[in-house]
């Protein structure tokens, strides 16, 4: 919680300081123009790369593979878009860095390696068969707890109740 508070406090102050420093060097109108041009350029590049990522995810789904890498990359592209829309030079720099396919791909692979189950949960094969893996538990060989049960429709009487 404190970390998030610091981010929301430090980032805007750093952005303002950087904007004022650049405005002192090149002028306020030129700084404003840079912020607007970087936002428009970023949104254009984001749209193209987002569509490419969706196409790759669709191709992987058609071949029966889970598009985990593409899902994480799409999340990073969304974050990059939010940073590019936010006025400021620091956030634009981070947003443009996330638009770089090589950097984004490595970052997505690292996120998947550290917390892959969070993105790859769902239906997957396990040592006991196929079924809901629940955050990738079955991928690590741990089938988890299995609870056996029966579904009862309270509107219709059971077979044993009809015999009475």
Secondary structure as GFF3:
##gff-version 3
##sequence-region A 1 164
A	DSSP	alpha_helix	2	26	.	.	.	ID=ss1
A	DSSP	alpha_helix	28	62	.	.	.	ID=ss2
A	DSSP	alpha_helix	68	85	.	.	.	ID=ss3
A	DSSP	alpha_helix	89	99	.	.	.	ID=ss4
A	DSSP	alpha_helix	101	120	.	.	.	ID=ss5
A	DSSP	beta_strand	123	126	.	.	.	ID=ss6
A	DSSP	beta_strand	129	132	.	.	.	ID=ss7
A	DSSP	three_ten_helix	137	140	.	.	.	ID=ss8
A	DSSP	alpha_helix	159	162	.	.	.	ID=ss9
###
